[in-house]
Amino acid sequence: MGRKTIPAGFFSQPDTENVSAVIANPEGTISKFKRMGFLAGFGDRRLHMIRNGQAYCGSLDPENFVRQVNSPEYNETWCEGLSVFHNPRAKHPLSQDAIPGAAHHTSRDGRILCRLPPFHPVGSLTFTLIPKQ
């Protein structure tokens, strides 16, 4: 079998100036679809969903969080957990205002710059509790 090497630093590779940005959302999971559906009014209202994980909440270190999805105070957006990696060499840069609520990452003068929303989860688990009939 041949060995394939994938170089690091995608935006520093030749011919990548036509890519304005790359997006990734490790929070875009089946669990997120379940939570968003529940928030939209779908599913049995007797279910209890508990989400816990780690998120950036205004500091340099992620913090643990626990939230009850069926609580009236709980809210979540489709964009929550989304990261946009901007190409500093893009011919047509994507504005950081184009995807509000996302985390935006770029580099300038050899430094990585990040603009994070107030709550930016980096990983979570959702436990769904089903009451006995």
N, C-alpha and C positions, 0 to 999 in steps of 0.2 A: 504494500500500500504506500502511496505517495504521502508526503507530509506537506501540509499547507500551512503557510505562515500568514497570519493576519496582523498587519502592522497597527501599532497604537497611534493615537493622535489623528483620528479621521479627518478633521478639518485642516490638518497640515499636509494631507496627501494631495498629489496633483489632481487637477480637474474637479475639486470639491467646491470651488467658489460659486457654483450654480445651486448649491444646497444652502438655503437660508438658515435652516434650523432643523434639529431632530428632536422629536418629542418621545417621552417615555412615561408610562404610568404603572409602576409596580402595584398600585392599589386598584387597577382596573381588573378586578377579579369577579368570579361568580358571586362571592359574598357581597361585593359592592352592588351588583345588580339586584340581589335579594334585598339589601338595605334600601336602595333607591326605590324599588318597587313597593316595599312596605311604606316608605314615606309618601309615595304617590297614592296610597290608599288600597293597594292590592294585598291580598293575603288575609289570613285569619287574624283578627285583632287581639285574640287571646295569646298569641305568640309573644315571647319575651326574647329580645335580641340584645346581647351584650357584646360590645366591641371594645377590645383592648389592644394596645400596641405602643409604638413609640412615634413621637412627632416632634418636629421643631416648633417651639412655641415662643419665639422671640429671643432665644439664646443660641449659643454655638454648639451646645450639646443637646441631643434629643432627650425628651422627657417621656416617662411612662404616662399613659392615659387610660382611663376606663370610662366608657359612655354607654348609657342605656338607650338603645335606638328607639324604643317605643315611648320614651319620655317626651313630653310636649316641648321641652327645651332643645331636643336634639335636632340638628340640621346638618346637612351634607350636600355638597354640590358634585356634579359630574367631574368637575375640574380638580377636586380635592386630591392631592397626591401627585398631580401632573407636573413633570419637569420639562422645561423647554431649554435645550442646549443650543445657543445661538452661535452661528459661524462668524467669527471675527473677521474672516476674509470674504464674506459673502458679497457678490455683486449687487444683490438686492436684499439688504438686511431686513429681517422681520422685526417690526416694532415690538418692544416689550409690553406695549399696551394692547397688542393684538389678541392676547389670550389672558384676560384678567383672571385672577385667582390662582394662576399657576406659579410655580417657582421658576425663575429665569436665571440661567447660568451662562456666562461668557468668559472670555479671557481678554486681558489688556496688559500690555507690557510684561508678559510672563506671569501675571497673577490671575487667579480664578476669582471672578466676582459673582456673587449670588444675591438675588433679590427674592426673599421668601415671603409668602403670605403669613399672617399671624399664626395660623395653624397649618402645618405641612406634615402630614403623616408619612413615615418612611416604611411602615409595615404594621399590619394589624391582623387580628383574628376576630371572627365573629362567631359567638356561640348562640345557637338558637334553641330555646327551651320550649318544648311543646307540652302544654298542660294535658293531663289525663282527661279523657272524655267523661 
